[in-house]
Amino acid sequence: MAPRVIAWAMGALALAFCFAEARTAGEERFEVPRPPEWKLSLSLAWPDLRMLEYLPTDQTLEAWQDRLTIQTFPRLKEMSLERYLDSIGRQARRVCDQVQVSEIVTGALNGYPTADMVLYCTRFIESGQGEITLFRVVQGIEGLYVVQRAWRVAPFSLTAPPVEPGVMAQWAEYLRSITVCHPAVPAHPCP
């Protein structure tokens, strides 16, 4: 099994115009704006998780450098955000030479708890490539929602990650633009 499948659990969401939108069994909505010049490259669905992956239009699943992954986990709605992100760090430690995980930063989005984290994998043991991933996780009523922005890079040292801080900050802002809402719950209104 590929390291990214082991390291990052996968699933699929429904696609709506310029947004990726997921609906669980109820009416809760998870909307993520699609970046301009990015294309849907993979859509998977299982009962426990759903996923969409986007890549820039000039990249492929086999040779990507930039990836946006959108996931929903209907059965993980009771899992704490910190526990989910800790599990990602543990999984990465099994498949990477060296791993550094940022502090988990918690907050709120439209009345829902959120957590953000950055994971640095200096080199995947199987592929020989490094990866840096930003995570935003939202604890919904009907599921756990995750957006990941990953960069696949040459192996690197933890003292000199290859993604510029300004680029990371722009994508962190993008991750904060996602929406989770529930039209039937006044505490979580939809736009």
N, C-alpha and C positions, 0 to 999 in steps of 0.2 A: 504494500500500500504506500502511496506517495507520502512524503513527510508532511506536505501541506494539508493532506486529508487527515493525517494523524494529529497534527498540531492545531488545525483550525477545523472544528466540526462544521459540516456543510448542510445546506438545505435550500429551498427556493421560495420566492415571493411572486405575487402576481404583478404584471407590468401595466401601468396606465400612462398613456401619452408621454409626457416628459418627466414623470415621476415613477419611481418604483413604489408600489403601494401593496401592502399586505393586509389581509383581513383574516382574523382567526375565526373560530366558529361563531363568535358573536359579531359585534360591529366595530370593535376597536380597529383603528387604522394606523399604519406605520408608513409614512411617506418620506421618501428621500429624493431630492432633486438630482436628476441625471446631469453630470457635468457635460458641457458642450464638447463636441468632438470625441465623445466616448460612445461605445456601442455595447449592447448586451452580448456577452460572449458565452454565457452558460446559465442555464436555469435547471434546477433540480428540485424535486419535491419528495418528501417522505412524511409519514405521520408525525414524527418527532421533530423535524426541522425542515425548513425551506430556505432556498438560497437563490440569489441572483448575483452574477459577477459581471462587472463592466471593465472594459479595457479601452485605452485610446484606440482610435480607428486604425492606426498603423501597426498595432501589436496583435499577437495571437496567443491563444492559451498555451501553446508549446514554447513560445519565446516572448513572454511578457516581461516588462520592467515596471509597469505601473498597474495596480489592480484595485478596484473598489468592490468590496463584498458586502452584500446586504443579507442578513439572516434573521429569521424568526424561529423561536423555540417554544411552541405552545405548551409543552409539558414541563418547561423549566420556570414557569411563572412564579413558583415559590422559592427558587434559588436566589440567594443574595447576590448582588452585583459583584461584591468583593470576592465571594467564593468562585463565581464564574471566571473572573479575571485571574485569580490565583491559579485556577486549573489550567488556563491558557499558558501561564508562565511555567508551570510544572511540565506540561506537554512539550513545550519548546526546549526545556532543559534536556529532554530525552533525545532530541533530534538535532540539536545545534552544538557546535563546539563550545561557544560561550554565549551566555544570555544575560542581558541586563533589562530589568523591568523598572519603569518609572514608578514613582509614587502614584497610587490610585487616587484620583481627585473626584470627589462626589459633589453632586449638585442636584438640580431639579429642572425638568422640562415640562411645561404645561401641567404641573402638579404631579408628575411622575418622577421617581428617583432616577438619577443617572450616575454613571461612573465613567471616567476617561483614563486611559493608560497608553503608554508607548512601550513597545517591546522591540529590543534589538537582538537579532540573532546574527552573530559574526560570520557564521558559515554553517549551512545545513550539511550534515554529515553525508547524506546521500547525493545531493546535487552539487555540492561544492560552492554554492552561491550564498551570499548573505541576504538578509531581509530585515527591513525596518517596517513596523506596523503600528499605526495609530488605531486605537479602539474607542468607540463610544457605545455604551450599553445602557439600555433603558428598561426599567422594570415596569411592565404594563400590568393591567388587570388580567389580560387573557394570554400573556406570553412574555418572554424575554426577547428583546429586540437588540440586534447588534449591527453596527456599521464599522467596517475595517477599511482603512486606506493603507495599502502595502507598496513598498518599493523593493524590487529585487535588484541587488547590486553585487558587485564583486566582493569577495571576502574583505572584511575590514577590522580595524582595531576598535575596541570600545572607547578608546581615548580620542578617536577621530572618525565619528560616523559620517558617511558620505552625503547625507541629505542636509542641505542648508537649513539653518534654523528658521529663516523667513519662509521657506517653502513649507516646512512643517507647521508653522503658525497659520499660514493660509489654509491648509487642509484641516487643521484643528478647528478653525472658524467654520469651514464647510460642514464638518461633522456636527457642529452645534446648530446647523440650519435644518436638521431633520425634524420631522413632526410626528408625534404620537398623540392621538386624540380618540375620544369616544363620544359620538353624538348624543348618546343617551345618558351620559354622566356629566352633570354640570361642572364638576371639578376638573374635567378634562375636555373642554370644548374644542370642536373642530373649527378651523377657519372658514 
